[in-house]
Amino acid sequence: MTRPSQTEGTRGVATSVIEAGGSRATLICPRLIDAETLSQVLGVSLRHVRRLVTERRIPFVKVGGLVRFDLIEVRSWIDQHRVAPVVRRGSARQLRRSMGATG
């Protein structure tokens, strides 16, 4: 008799351990979440997530007629769209003074 059990692995990956006749096999598959859950994870509205899907700006998977998101792909997408901060020396007022004095 095959008895599957699921546990939460690292980095949002669900692992299934299947035991059959004394042997064990571990299956690793991505954890898929729906648009509502993703909107909560990202801290944006459900409408915004749906717009990202419509404009094909975020990776998604269609399972039957349902739209699902792989957390690992979403994390990669976030890293690709990360904007580095600008480091400025001094305040804006000091920058204007120095530009006016030299120009």
Legacy VTK file of the C-alpha trace (Angstrom):
# vtk DataFile Version 3.0
C-alpha trace
ASCII
DATASET POLYDATA
POINTS 103 float
0.000 0.000 0.000
1.308 3.455 -0.950
1.101 6.086 1.752
1.983 9.651 0.695
2.777 12.307 3.275
3.528 15.952 2.637
5.814 18.269 4.537
6.849 21.862 3.988
10.408 21.915 2.687
12.818 24.801 2.410
12.136 27.865 0.266
8.404 27.178 -0.123
8.860 23.803 -1.786
6.506 21.004 -0.794
8.060 17.575 -0.609
6.043 14.387 -0.767
7.438 11.189 0.673
5.874 8.049 -0.766
6.399 4.757 1.029
5.623 1.529 -0.795
6.810 -1.907 0.216
9.591 -0.694 2.476
11.128 1.700 -0.094
10.807 5.468 0.067
10.790 8.044 -2.711
10.859 11.794 -2.206
9.132 13.978 -4.766
9.892 17.680 -4.807
7.406 19.973 -6.478
6.947 23.747 -6.396
4.348 25.205 -4.097
1.661 26.912 -6.134
-0.476 29.681 -4.646
-3.515 31.556 -5.934
-3.790 35.252 -6.811
-5.424 36.209 -3.523
-2.625 34.633 -1.479
0.000 36.272 -3.691
-1.632 39.672 -3.210
-1.323 39.209 0.561
2.306 38.069 0.272
3.232 41.074 -1.895
1.094 43.538 0.051
-0.828 44.699 -3.026
-4.459 44.477 -4.087
-5.925 41.440 -5.810
-6.773 43.714 -8.734
-3.090 44.646 -9.116
-2.043 40.971 -9.231
-4.697 40.297 -11.869
-3.425 43.262 -13.894
0.143 41.902 -13.738
-1.163 38.579 -15.090
-3.204 40.230 -17.855
-0.184 42.281 -18.942
2.044 39.163 -18.619
4.397 41.032 -16.279
4.627 38.285 -13.643
5.328 34.558 -14.091
2.263 32.362 -13.636
1.012 28.867 -14.407
-2.426 27.838 -15.614
-3.701 24.653 -14.031
-6.892 23.819 -15.874
-8.613 27.193 -15.968
-7.000 28.421 -12.750
-4.099 30.866 -12.492
-1.450 29.838 -9.971
1.951 31.250 -8.980
5.134 29.349 -8.139
6.662 31.024 -5.081
10.218 30.306 -6.248
9.577 31.964 -9.629
7.899 34.933 -7.939
10.912 35.390 -5.643
13.209 35.309 -8.674
10.943 37.836 -10.445
11.133 40.146 -7.411
14.947 39.903 -7.378
15.100 40.734 -11.098
12.978 43.854 -10.556
14.800 45.084 -7.471
15.851 48.744 -7.714
19.130 49.723 -6.067
19.039 52.790 -3.815
20.744 55.989 -4.922
23.474 57.168 -2.578
23.712 60.941 -2.351
26.124 63.015 -0.387
24.541 65.838 1.527
21.016 67.188 1.404
19.227 68.556 -1.642
19.765 72.099 -0.343
23.520 71.528 -0.088
23.579 70.079 -3.619
21.733 73.123 -5.028
24.123 75.499 -3.248
27.163 73.694 -4.586
25.749 73.624 -8.125
24.893 77.326 -7.966
28.314 78.223 -6.633
30.189 76.342 -9.363
27.866 76.997 -12.302
LINES 1 104
103 0 1 2 3 4 5 6 7 8 9 10 11 12 13 14 15 16 17 18 19 20 21 22 23 24 25 26 27 28 29 30 31 32 33 34 35 36 37 38 39 40 41 42 43 44 45 46 47 48 49 50 51 52 53 54 55 56 57 58 59 60 61 62 63 64 65 66 67 68 69 70 71 72 73 74 75 76 77 78 79 80 81 82 83 84 85 86 87 88 89 90 91 92 93 94 95 96 97 98 99 100 101 102
